[in-house]
């Protein structure tokens, strides 16, 4: 929402000069509410949504990555496992978030303790904190690559894999307009041509 969707919108508007677009960054719960109430034509979320007024569609699935500062002791490792992060200052997501519970569960199962001193809402500020040398984190690969490609931090595969599922949300009782369908097609094309070469992406069209 902060980096890639604006690029998709920019390309889309060049081809559809008469279209007006509103980009709103909200929590997954708010995205679901906006979609259910038909305030939004399409929503993008990483959390599962169970709502009678919403139809969802799998956009793609990717594996989370570990990000560490450039001068970190783990920056030369081929991949990171939980025990590598024992005792590290760890930038976490908010305590009530699904991904926080999943990531914490991986470390609990491995019986590895981290220093949980910092919480943040999304991957972008987590990466910014890591780039500033505050600690390490586990984030989505799309955001991580933005920082890694510019040399602000080091991105490493993390095992065991932690899946990020990105889903499209539509109002169930209203068919997507032709403009909405065209935008989603542009989004999928961007993922295939721009993000796919650098990230292992599992595509999907599961509908509900």
HELIX and SHEET records of a PDB file:
HELIX    1   1 UNK A    4  UNK A   15  1                                  12    
HELIX    2   2 UNK A   28  UNK A   36  1                                   9    
HELIX    3   3 UNK A   82  UNK A   85  5                                   4    
HELIX    4   4 UNK A   98  UNK A  110  1                                  13    
HELIX    5   5 UNK A  123  UNK A  131  1                                   9    
HELIX    6   6 UNK A  141  UNK A  148  1                                   8    
HELIX    7   7 UNK A  178  UNK A  190  1                                  13    
HELIX    8   8 UNK A  191  UNK A  195  3                                   5    
HELIX    9   9 UNK A  196  UNK A  198  5                                   3    
SHEET    1   A 4 UNK A  43  UNK A  45  0                                        
SHEET    2   A 4 UNK A 163  UNK A 171 -1                                        
SHEET    3   A 4 UNK A  54  UNK A  63 -1                                        
SHEET    4   A 4 UNK A 201  UNK A 203 -1                                        
SHEET    1   B 6 UNK A  79  UNK A  81  0                                        
SHEET    2   B 6 UNK A 154  UNK A 159  1                                        
SHEET    3   B 6 UNK A  65  UNK A  68 -1                                        
SHEET    4   B 6 UNK A 136  UNK A 139 -1                                        
SHEET    5   B 6 UNK A  89  UNK A  93  1                                        
SHEET    6   B 6 UNK A 115  UNK A 120  1                                        
END                                                                             
